[in-house]
Amino acid sequence: MYTGLHHSHILLRYFVLIMLVVVIAMSLIGLVTKKPFGKLNDKFSLYLLIFTHLQLLVGLILYFVSPKVQFSADTMKNASLRYWAVEHIVGMLVAIALITVARISSKKLTQDSAKHMRLLVLNGVALILIIAIIFHSGRPIL
């Protein structure tokens, strides 16, 4: 069970990162060229939200069955155990919250440029946070 969940979590990571880059690029292009916020922009931000929450679901299940996550007196003293028990989950929850807020709040805006800007800024911060957390673990992104 752990191996299947772990592989799913790894595979979904690529979908999330690709969709995040696509949404950021589409928002930047839309903002610079003053294009209207179209159905394609909306669909890609929805797909990003879906993949992100699917990744969250698999990650939460994995969090409770993983041998890397341990709750003991030594957890905070050991950098590797602390990373998996605290730092990874907190950082990723913040990134997921940013992606979710970007999608929800952009839907409520009326101006196309404001929608592009909201998706660009919040998803950009989420991408930077995700990359920083991955680098902090010592693992390669790809």
Salt bridges, closest charged atoms under 4 A:
ASP42 OD1 - ARG103 NH1 2.66
ASP42 OD1 - LYS107 NZ 3.35
GLU87 OE2 - ARG82 NE 2.89
GLU87 OE1 - HIS136 NE2 2.89
